[in-house]
Amino acid sequence: MTDSEDEGSLDDESPINEEWLEDVLNSYHRQRYAADQQLCVKVEDFAMRPGCTTNESVLSDIVAVVVDYKLLLSMDRGREAEETSHTLSLIVKLLPTDPFSRVFVTEAQFDMREISFYTKVVPDLEALDPDQTLPIPRCYYARYAPATDVSAPESLLVLDNLKTSGYRGQPFSLGLTLPQARAALTSVARLHALTLVLKLRDPDARPLSERYPFLFAAERASESYQELVERGMPLVEDFLGRQPGMEAVASALARLRPLTKDLMTELLAPSGSMALITHTDFWCNNLLFRGKGEHDDQGELECAVLDWQMATYSRPTNDVALLLLSSLPTQLRRDNETELVDTYWRTFTSTTARLGVDVEEEHGYDRRQLDADLRRSKLLAILLCIGSVEVAIGDPLTEQRLVDVLSDLHKDGALEVPSAASIETPCETEPDA
């Protein structure tokens, strides 16, 4: 579980300056105008501040930038150039300056994956459904170049700073409200549905893993997550040892521990025609909300999904399960899980239907199968939560949520070592849909 955008300390070696901003903005505006039109960007003023708290993001150095600039656009011959003034609030994501974090990011290609998501997947999704705005930040500029023998790696992603247009986050310690949970699952259901339709409309019938080879593959993803799980398990064991009545849960986790890498590989692997692009880090700190009704149903609430470094070719219930287990207060989760999964399913099927795909009739996938996949995905979700358990330990609210989630999963049998038959055999290539 990764980045968020709040206050912190700004690195003195940031490459952002007036010339840099002019290059970025020139590139962005060139994409919006005809090739024979000439344009020039002149930065008038800009201000920078940290985009995340210190030590909160290990996958990016994040800088918030507000830039005032003039755009000079040369029109057709015989007409005067048109000059307009603009202000943009941007989030700039750079490679971490911390050497350990930088190696971790570049070796696992987290930066490349997010940049490729915005530059390759997003344009395809927008072309598929041009009348609808995707629930993600707008990308203004992106550049990626791997390291060579003579040059350092380059990694740059410039996104819309949604917080300046009314979006805000929800503290992890509080957990999501019911309207926020509905909005989050509605947004991710739309994105899941679009990627499924995109796959089914591919004239070459390629799996998405072939169309977008940068997506996190199950084996490689499980290796990265296993490092986190191995680091988190001792913390969880120590924590549970201090909680009365949690001995059976601790024993169940101890039995799972030697199997976690293989389990994660199986649970992350695509299976059947429902395999699609998942966020795979879908928790409340990667969500922003805007609109009325955050605490009641008296208004329409929007949710934007941030931080796509872990975009994976996988089963959609992995995202649903992670949100339910990581980001909902206990009683809200217990009382409303079925309704929230209904919300996800309605949005998913209505979006695919609007784009000409009937999931139930054409692909034989129904709500019953979604529930079965969700049960399997909960095991993956709790392993991912263990890998990031330090964000929960130390706060009484999140510690109690962790105890409650583990107790509920143990009671439901979800922490038992699964048999080979209980997990579908993964298939990297899918049957024709």
C-alpha positions, -999 to 999 in steps of 0.1 A, spaced: 0 0 0 17 32 -13 17 69 -20 -5 97 -8 -2 134 -12 2 156 19 28 178 35 65 168 40 100 179 33 111 191 -2 143 177 -17 168 204 -26 178 184 -57 144 187 -74 149 192 -112 118 214 -114 125 249 -126 110 274 -151 126 259 -182 116 224 -171 80 235 -166 79 252 -200 91 221 -217 64 200 -200 36 224 -208 47 229 -244 46 191 -248 11 189 -233 -4 217 -254 11 204 -286 -10 173 -282 -42 195 -282 -36 216 -312 -31 210 -350 4 202 -361 5 234 -383 -3 257 -353 27 272 -335 26 277 -298 48 289 -270 45 286 -232 60 313 -210 60 306 -172 52 337 -152 54 322 -118 54 289 -100 55 276 -64 65 241 -51 58 222 -19 61 186 -8 34 163 -22 36 137 6 47 133 41 82 123 49 88 86 47 52 81 35 60 73 -1 88 48 -10 78 45 -47 80 82 -57 93 115 -47 62 137 -50 61 174 -55 31 196 -57 35 225 -81 13 255 -89 23 273 -121 10 305 -137 18 307 -174 9 324 -207 1 304 -238 9 321 -271 -9 304 -300 -2 313 -336 -33 309 -357 -38 307 -395 -18 331 -416 -32 366 -416 -45 364 -380 -29 377 -349 -15 353 -323 -38 346 -294 -24 349 -259 -42 333 -229 -33 331 -192 -35 298 -173 -29 284 -138 -24 247 -132 -20 227 -100 2 197 -107 16 166 -89 50 156 -101 62 121 -94 99 114 -97 122 86 -88 130 84 -51 162 102 -41 168 76 -14 192 51 -29 175 20 -14 141 31 -25 153 40 -60 168 5 -65 136 -11 -52 115 10 -76 136 6 -107 142 -31 -102 105 -39 -98 97 -13 -125 70 4 -104 77 38 -121 77 23 -156 44 5 -149 25 36 -138 39 57 -166 29 30 -191 -5 28 -176 -11 65 -183 5 66 -217 -8 33 -232 -38 19 -213 -55 52 -205 -57 65 -241 -72 31 -252 -98 33 -224 -107 69 -233 -111 60 -269 -134 31 -259 -157 53 -239 -151 89 -251 -182 104 -235 -172 94 -200 -144 109 -179 -122 82 -163 -120 84 -124 -83 90 -123 -61 121 -124 -54 137 -158 -19 130 -171 -1 161 -185 33 146 -192 52 114 -188 87 102 -197 105 70 -189 140 58 -199 158 29 -183 194 33 -170 222 26 -195 260 23 -191 264 60 -195 231 75 -182 209 73 -151 173 62 -154 147 89 -162 112 87 -147 87 115 -147 50 116 -144 30 149 -142 -6 146 -131 -35 169 -122 -35 178 -85 -70 169 -77 -69 183 -42 -70 218 -56 -103 210 -74 -122 199 -43 -111 163 -39 -99 152 -5 -88 120 12 -101 101 41 -79 93 71 -69 56 72 -75 55 110 -112 64 105 -118 42 75 -142 49 47 -178 60 53 -205 39 35 -210 65 7 -173 67 2 -170 29 0 -198 28 -26 -181 56 -46 -148 38 -45 -163 5 -57 -183 22 -84 -151 39 -98 -130 7 -98 -160 -13 -113 -161 12 -142 -123 8 -148 -125 -30 -145 -154 -31 -169 -136 -9 -195 -105 -31 -194 -126 -62 -199 -144 -47 -229 -111 -35 -243 -98 -71 -242 -129 -86 -258 -128 -60 -286 -92 -66 -295 -93 -79 -331 -64 -102 -324 -80 -117 -293 -49 -111 -273 -48 -114 -235 -42 -80 -219 -9 -93 -207 3 -95 -243 -12 -62 -253 3 -45 -223 34 -65 -214 44 -40 -187 16 -52 -164 27 -69 -132 29 -106 -139 17 -129 -111 51 -145 -105 70 -113 -104 44 -95 -83 43 -123 -58 81 -120 -54 78 -83 -46 49 -89 -22 66 -118 -5 94 -95 6 68 -73 23 50 -103 38 82 -117 53 89 -83 68 53 -79 81 47 -114 95 69 -111 126 52 -78 134 18 -94 132 29 -124 153 42 -101 180 11 -80 178 -12 -110 181 8 -123 210 -3 -93 229 -40 -97 220 -62 -119 243 -79 -147 225 -60 -145 192 -40 -177 197 -59 -197 170 -56 -168 145 -18 -167 151 -16 -205 146 -35 -203 113 -12 -175 100 19 -196 111 6 -225 90 1 -202 60 35 -185 63 56 -211 44 31 -211 16 25 -174 11 46 -169 -21 29 -198 -39 -5 -187 -27 0 -152 -39 12 -164 -72 -19 -185 -77 -43 -158 -64 -27 -131 -86 -26 -151 -117 -53 -144 -144 -80 -170 -146 -106 -174 -173 -122 -147 -194 -127 -124 -164 -90 -116 -161 -84 -79 -166 -64 -49 -153 -65 -45 -116 -51 -17 -94 -38 -42 -68 -31 -14 -42 -68 -4 -38 -71 10 -3 -83 43 11 -50 62 9 -50 58 -28 -85 73 -32 -97 109 -32 -134 120 -29 -153 150 -41 -190 160 -37 -217 160 -11 -228 129 8 -196 116 23 -214 108 55 -249 103 42 -267 97 9 -278 133 3 -256 140 -26 -235 125 -54 -200 115 -44 -171 111 -69 -140 89 -63 -107 92 -81 -82 63 -80 -45 72 -76 -12 54 -78 -12 27 -105 24 14 -99 11 -21 -92 -13 -24 -122 -17 -62 -127 -33 -86 -151 -55 -104 -126 -90 -111 -113 -111 -80 -104 -122 -93 -69 -86 -88 -57 -93 -50 -57 -127 -54 -41 -114 -77 -13 -84 -54 -5 -107 -24 -1 -132 -42 21 -106 -57 44 -82 -28 47 -103 4 46 -137 -2 62 -146 2 99 -155 -32 113 -192 -27 119 -197 -10 85 -179 -39 68 -199 -65 87 -233 -48 81 -228 -37 45 -204 -61 27 -232 -77 6 -247 -43 -4 -213 -30 -14 -205 -60 -35 -239 -56 -51 -230 -19 -59 -198 -31 -75 -215 -58 -96 -243 -35 -108 -218 -9 -120 -196 -35 -136 -224 -52 -155 -242 -20 -165 -209 -5 -178 -201 -36 -199 -237 -37 -211 -237 -1 -222 -206 -10 -243 -222 -40 -258 -210 -69 -236 -234 -90 -215 -211 -106 -189 -237 -131 -176 -252 -142 -209 -221 -142 -232 -195 -153 -207 -213 -173 -181 -200 -153 -152 -226 -143 -126 -228 -129 -91 -224 -163 -76 -191 -167 -93 -181 -132 -82 -187 -142 -46 -166 -174 -50 -137 -154 -64 -141 -128 -37 -137 -154 -10 -104 -165 -26 -93 -129 -30 -97 -122 7 -68 -145 14 -46 -125 -10 -59 -92 5 -50 -102 41 -15 -112 30 -11 -78 13 -24 -61 45 2 -81 65 29 -68 41 19 -33 50 9 -39 86 31 -11 100 4 14 88 -21 -3 112 0 -10 143 3 19 167 -32 33 163 -59 19 185 -86 22 158 -66 5 131 -53 -21 155 -88 -31 164 -98 -32 128 -69 -56 122 -80 -79 151 -116 -79 138 -106 -87 102 -84 -115 112 -110 -129 136 -137 -128 110 -116 -144 83 -106 -171 107 -142 -177 117 -151 -180 81 -123 -205 74 -106 -181 50 -72 -185 68 -71 -222 64 -45 -236 40 -65 -240 8 -66 -273 -11 -54 -273 -47 -90 -277 -59 -101 -246 -40 -81 -222 -62 -87 -222 -99 -59 -234 -121 -44 -201 -134 -41 -197 -172 -19 -171 -188 -38 -174 -220 -76 -173 -220 -103 -191 -239 -118 -172 -268 -146 -150 -254 
